[in-house]
């Protein structure tokens, strides 16, 4: 009787193990980019927000700045913008959405759109004031990366943004 129970248990275990293996087959994830990544640095969105708040000067056109990340590779700068348009002083809550990318080994921020009160605003309305905000942010990111890579054989190859973090991918030269 014990032998029959043992054979039945062995047969049953073998049957269930084979069906589970077929059901839970693992497929490899697609690569993030075609370049091999040797090192990835992850920067938390909260840390990035704190750093950019300190970077943006108090006398700039944006007050109460806040930085958030979003997929795919979006950096959003939100705040109260004080501008002079047509001789009139205007103050409005606005969000500047920028694409984050790597070009020639540097992080580049490209303005995607500007929204104020739910309305899309042409970047020409803000003009050079927009560049006075974007350029220092871009320079700060690149400065931190360059200082971190001094003395290494690593170069910047890719950057990825999600709501929670900014990931910088590096490869050996």
C-alpha positions in Angstrom: 0.0 0.0 0.0 2.9 2.4 0.8 4.4 1.7 -2.6 1.2 2.6 -4.4 0.9 5.9 -2.4 4.6 6.7 -3.2 4.1 6.0 -6.9 0.9 8.1 -7.0 2.7 11.0 -5.2 5.7 10.8 -7.5 3.5 10.7 -10.6 1.4 13.6 -9.3 4.4 15.7 -8.5 6.0 15.1 -11.9 2.7 16.0 -13.6 2.4 19.3 -11.7 6.0 20.3 -12.1 5.9 19.8 -15.9 2.8 21.9 -16.3 4.1 24.7 -14.0 7.3 24.9 -16.1 5.4 25.5 -19.2 3.1 28.0 -17.6 5.8 30.2 -16.0 8.3 30.3 -18.8 10.7 33.3 -18.4 11.4 35.5 -21.4 14.3 37.9 -21.3 13.5 41.6 -21.1 14.3 43.7 -24.1 17.4 45.8 -23.8 17.0 49.5 -22.8 19.3 50.7 -25.5 21.7 49.1 -27.9 24.8 50.3 -26.0 26.1 48.1 -23.3 25.7 49.7 -19.9 28.6 49.1 -17.4 27.4 51.4 -14.6 24.1 53.0 -13.8 23.6 55.8 -11.4 20.1 56.3 -10.0 19.1 59.8 -8.6 15.9 59.9 -6.6 13.4 62.5 -7.8 13.1 64.0 -4.4 16.9 64.6 -4.2 16.8 66.1 -7.7 14.0 68.4 -6.7 15.9 69.7 -3.7 19.1 70.3 -5.7 17.2 72.3 -8.4 15.4 74.4 -5.9 18.7 75.5 -4.6 20.1 76.1 -8.1 17.3 78.4 -9.3 18.2 82.0 -8.2 15.7 83.9 -6.1 15.6 86.8 -8.6 14.6 84.7 -11.5 11.2 84.7 -13.3 10.1 81.6 -11.4 9.0 81.5 -7.8 8.4 78.5 -5.7 10.0 76.1 -8.2 9.4 72.4 -8.0 10.9 69.7 -10.3 9.2 66.4 -11.0 10.1 63.5 -13.3 7.8 61.5 -15.6 8.2 58.7 -18.1 9.4 58.7 -20.8 12.3 61.0 -20.0 10.4 64.1 -19.0 11.5 66.7 -16.5 8.7 69.0 -15.4 9.5 72.4 -13.8 6.5 73.9 -12.0 6.2 77.2 -10.3 4.8 80.7 -10.3 6.2 82.7 -13.3 6.5 86.5 -13.1 6.8 88.0 -16.6 6.4 91.3 -18.3 4.3 90.8 -21.5 3.5 93.9 -23.6 4.4 96.2 -20.7 2.0 94.3 -18.4 3.3 92.4 -15.4 1.9 88.9 -15.4 2.1 86.2 -12.7 0.8 82.7 -13.4 1.2 79.1 -12.3 3.0 77.3 -15.1 4.7 74.0 -15.9 7.6 73.7 -18.3 8.0 70.1 -19.7 11.4 69.2 -21.0 12.7 66.1 -22.7 15.9 64.7 -21.1 18.3 63.1 -23.6 22.0 62.5 -24.2 23.8 64.2 -27.1 27.5 64.0 -27.6 28.1 62.6 -24.1 26.1 65.4 -22.4 22.6 65.6 -20.9 20.5 67.9 -22.9 17.1 69.4 -21.8 14.8 70.4 -24.7 11.6 72.3 -23.9 8.7 70.2 -25.0 5.8 72.4 -23.9 4.8 75.2 -21.6 1.4 75.2 -19.9 -0.1 78.1 -17.9 -3.5 77.6 -16.4 -4.2 74.6 -18.6 -3.3 76.6 -21.8 -0.3 75.8 -24.0 2.0 78.8 -24.2 4.5 79.3 -27.1 8.1 79.4 -25.8 8.6 82.7 -27.6 6.5 84.4 -25.0 9.0 83.6 -22.3 12.1 83.9 -24.6 15.5 84.3 -22.9 13.9 83.9 -19.5 13.3 80.3 -20.4 16.9 79.7 -21.3 18.0 81.4 -18.1 16.2 78.6 -16.3 16.9 75.6 -18.6 20.6 76.2 -19.2 21.7 76.2 -15.5 19.7 73.1 -14.9 21.4 71.4 -17.8 24.8 72.6 -16.7 24.2 71.4 -13.1 23.4 67.9 -14.2 26.4 67.8 -16.6 28.7 69.2 -13.9 27.7 66.6 -11.4 28.2 63.8 -13.9 31.6 65.2 -15.1 32.9 65.6 -11.6 31.7 62.1 -10.7 33.5 60.6 -13.7 36.9 62.3 -13.2 39.6 59.7 -13.2 37.4 56.9 -14.6 37.2 55.5 -18.0 33.4 55.9 -18.1 31.3 58.0 -20.5 27.7 59.0 -20.4 25.6 57.0 -22.9 22.0 57.2 -21.9 19.6 58.8 -19.4 16.2 57.4 -18.4 13.5 59.2 -16.3 10.6 57.7 -14.5 8.3 59.4 -11.9 10.6 58.1 -9.1 14.1 58.6 -10.4 16.6 59.6 -13.0 18.9 56.9 -14.2 22.2 57.7 -15.8 23.9 54.9 -17.8 27.6 54.8 -18.3 29.9 52.7 -20.4 33.7 52.0 -20.3 35.7 53.8 -23.0 
